Amino acid sequence: MAITYKASGVDIDAGESMVKQILPLVRSTHSEKVLSDIGLFGGFYDGTFPEMKHPVLVGSTDGVGTKLKIAFMMNKHDTVGSCLVNHCVNDILCCGAKPLFFLDYFASGHLDTKVAVEVVKGFVAACKANNCALIGGETAEMPSIYKDGEYDISGTIVGVVEEDKIINGKRIQVGDVMIGLASSGLHTNGYSLARAALIPKYELDVYMESLGATIGEALLAVHRSYLNEVAPLVEAELLTGISHITGGGLVGNTSRILPKDLTMQIDWNNWQRPPIFDLIQKSGSIEDEEMRRAFNLGIGMVLITRIENAEKVMEAVKIHNPKIIGVITK
């Protein structure tokens, strides 16, 4: 008896069905700068920037880690795509760049088109909110790699920044202040530790008064994008540095942009931690230092600015409940 590709675990028809379902969603993110439709071997984007003197392209790639395990357990798949796009947007924002286009990768053992379309809806929602075009992607079905009901996603983003508006930390100096912007929760980091602390003790559908939500809902809170409020500050040249607080925590990520002879003095009591972190720490008996390395602890992005500009910056980002959390020192 002849073996077919479908019998071996790969359903080409399901993949083609998915493409038909997501086509109108993807097209809704396109502007006149997108010169191709999905289905070609690459996505075309108009690379002319007549309004810019010296445009510099900025690229980044990332995933959402084991936050996906929570999505599997909750059977909720329409938010992790938004988390991925927003994560990538924030990463290039740290360089001063605005997003142009995004490419996604979706891999599973068995393609469930309903689940895949839900994930793509998340990509689309965040791309539209960030004025970013979704111009292509890859859907891979690998039955020998992934468990049934599970998948992985990653994404690549490309943005642009005027050369003289690039932010790379070189202008940071002693006395600059650190302004922390509130996170929505864990964002996309620390989920292996969070699951180790919480899953043995709680069901994800348990409602917690302190969280104002179920544990699962709190863990799936969408990673915030800070683009719309921070980009104007980049244009106005009010920032000397930006750090996105992901794996490695506040110190690990902000240290990446500091000149070698500078450090930071952080007041860890100057903002209110979201209660999900208290629940994780108590459940796992986790030391403070480990919490600070693994989680953002309520600060999703740090803006560094001259002290005389701090009030203006705080007003511009007030939607993110900003707090002065530290100062740059020798």
N, C-alpha and C positions, 0 to 999 in steps of 0.2 A: 504494500500500500504506500503510495507516494506521500511524503511529508510536505505540508504547506507551511508558509511563514506564519500564518495565523495559528496553526496547530503547535508551532514551536514557541508561541507566546507573544508574537508581535502582530497587531491588528492594523494593517495599513488603512483599511476602510474607516476605522475609528479615528485615526489621525486626520484623515481627509474631512471627516464629519466635524471634528473639532475646529479645523481651519475655517470651514464655512460658518460656524457659529460665532467665532470671534472676529471675523472680518469686519463687520460693521462697528464693533466695539473699538478695534484698533484704529480704523479710519477716523473715528471721532476725535482722536488725539492729534490728527495731522493738520498742518498749516500749509501755506503755499511754499514753504521751504522744503517740504517732503516731496521728492520727485519720483517716488516709486510706490507700488502697492506691495502688500505682503505676498509671498509666493516666489519671488525671484531669489537668486543666490546671494543677494546682498541688498541692503537698504540704501537708497540714495538721498542725500541731504545737501541742499544748496550751501556751499561753503563760502559764499560771498557775504561780507559784513561791511557794507559801504559806510555805515555810521561809526565804525571803529577805525582807529589809526593803525593799531598793531594787535590784531586779535590773536590770542594764544589759546589753543585747545587744551582742555584738562579732562583726563579720563580716569575712571575708577571702576573696580569690580568688587562685588561682595555677595553675601548670602544672608540668611536669617538664622542660621544655626539650628539648635534643637528647640527653638520656639515652635518649629513644625510639629514636634511631638505633642504639644498642647493642642494644636489645630487638629491633629489626628484624633486625639482622645475626645475632643469636643465636637468632632465632625463639623467644624466650622472653617471654611476655606476662603472666605471672601475678604479677609483682612491682611493675611500675610503678604500678599502681593503689594499692598500699599506700604507695608512696613519696609519691604525691600527697596522700593523706589525712593521712599523718603530717606532711608538710610544712605543711599547712594547720593541723593541730592545734597544732603547735609555734608557728606564727605568732600565734594568738590566745592561747596560753599565755603569751606574752611580755607580754600585757596583764592576765594573771591569770585569764583565762577558761577554763572547761571547755566542751568541745564539746557541742552539742545535736543538730544534724543537718547532713548533707552533701548536696550536689547535684552531679552529675557531668555532664560534656559529653564525648562521644566522637564524633569526626568522621573520616570516611575517604572515599577516592575510590570504593572498592567495598567494601560491607559483607561482611566475612568473619565470619559469626556465631560460628564456633569461637574466633577470636582475640578478638572483642569480649567473649564470655562469660569468657574467661580474664582479661581486663583487669578486668571487673566482680568476679570472684572476689577480686582484689587489693583493690578498694574495700571489699568486704564484710569480708574478713579484718581489715583495719585499722580499719574502723568498729566491729566487735565488740570489738577489743582496746582501743579508746579509748572504749567505751561511748557511741557516737555512732550515730544512726539515719541510714540512707541512705533519704531520703524521695522522691527523684525524680531525673530527669536528662533528657538529650537525646541522641539518636543521630541524627547527620546523615550522609547519603550524598551526596557532592559530587564526581562523577567528573571535573570540569574543574579542580578545585583540588588534590587530593592524588594522588600517584603510587600505582600499584598496589602493594599490600603495605604501605602506610604509613598512619598515622593520627595524630591529635593528641588529647590529653586535657587537660581543665582541670577545676577543681572550686571550688565555693563552700562555705564552712563558716560556720555561725552558732553562737556559744557565748554563755555568760552568766557574769557576774561580779557579786558584790555591790559596790555603789558604793564602799563604804569599803575594799574589798580591791583596787581597781584598781591595777595597776602601770604607771606611765608614766615612771619615771625621775626624777620631781621630788624624791624623797626621797634620791637619791644625794648623797653628800658626800665630801669629801676624807678619805682613809684607808680608805674601803670597799675590800674585796678582791674580785677577780675570780676566780671558780671556773669552770674550763672542764670541760665534760662531753664525753667521747670521742664522736666520730662513728664511723660504720661504714665511712666512706670518703668519696667525693665527695658523697654525699647526692644533691641534684638540681641542682648548679651546677658550672659550669666544663667541661662536656662538649665544647663546641666546641674549646676549647684542648687538652683531653685527647686528643680524636680526632686533631687536627692533629699532635700529638706522637707518638702511638702507632700509629695505623693504617698510616702508610707503612712502618713497620718491623716490625710484629708482626701475626700472625693472632690473633684473639680466643680461639681454642681452645688457644693455647699455654699449657702449665702452667708457672708460675714458682715455683720453690722459695721465693723471698723472700716471695711473696704467699700461699703455701699454697693456691693456687687458680689457675684459668686467668685470663688478663687479663680476659676477658669476664665471668666470675663476680665478680671484684673490682670491676669497673665497675658491675655491676648490683646490688651489695649494697644492701639495702633501707634507705632513709632512716629513721633511728631516730625514734621518738616518745619524748619525755621526760615526758609528762603524768603518768603514775602516780606517779612519784617526786617531781616538782616541785610538783604541785598541793597536797599537804599543807603544803609550805613556804609557799605563798601563803596558805593558810588560817591558818597560824600567824604570819603577818606577819613572816617572817624574811628576806625579800628586799626590796631597794630597787630592783632593776632586773633585767631578763631580756632577753638578746638572742639571736636565732636566727641562726646564722652561715650565711648563704646568699650570693647574689651580692654582691660587694663585700668579702667576707672578714671577718676578725675586727675590724679597725679600722673599716671602713666601716659595718658593722652595729651595733657597740656605740656608735659615735659618735652614732647616731640617737637614743639614749635619754639621753645625757648633758646635764645643764644646760650652758648656753653658756660658763660660766666654768671648766668642768672638762675634764680630758683623762685619758688613761690611760697608765700605764707598764707595758708588757708585757714579760715575760721569755719570749722565743721559744724558749728552750732548756729550758723547764720541763716539757715533755711530749714523748712519743715520737710522731713523725709516722708514720702508717700507710705501709707500704712502697710502696703504689701511687703516692703523691705523689713519692717519690724516683725511681721509674721514669719518671713523666711528666716531671719536671724534667730528668733526665739525657737522656732520648730527644729532648726538644725544645730542649735547651740554654736553658732558661728562667731568667731572672733571679729572684733571691729576691723582689724587690718585686712582680714580676708574679705569682708564685705566691701571695703573700699577698693580693693583690687578687682573684684569680680563684677561689681554693679555700678551704675551711675548714681545711685542713692538719691535720685530726684533732680539731678542736674543733667540735662541732655546736651547742652552746649555752653561753652564759656566764651565770652567776648572780652578781649583785652583792649583797653583804651586809656588814653591820657586822663588823669584825674579831673582835669578841667572839662572834659567832654562826657564824664560819667552820667551826669543828670540828663543830658540830651539823649544819650544812648538808652538809658533806662526808660525814658518816656516813649521812645520809638518802639520798644519791644515789650511794652507793659502788658500785652495780651498773654505773654509767657511768664508772668509773675517774676520779674527779674529781682535778683538779690546781689548785693556786693558781697562776694564770698572770699576775697583774698586780695593780696597785693604782690607785685613783683619785687624781689629783693636780690641783693648780691648773693 
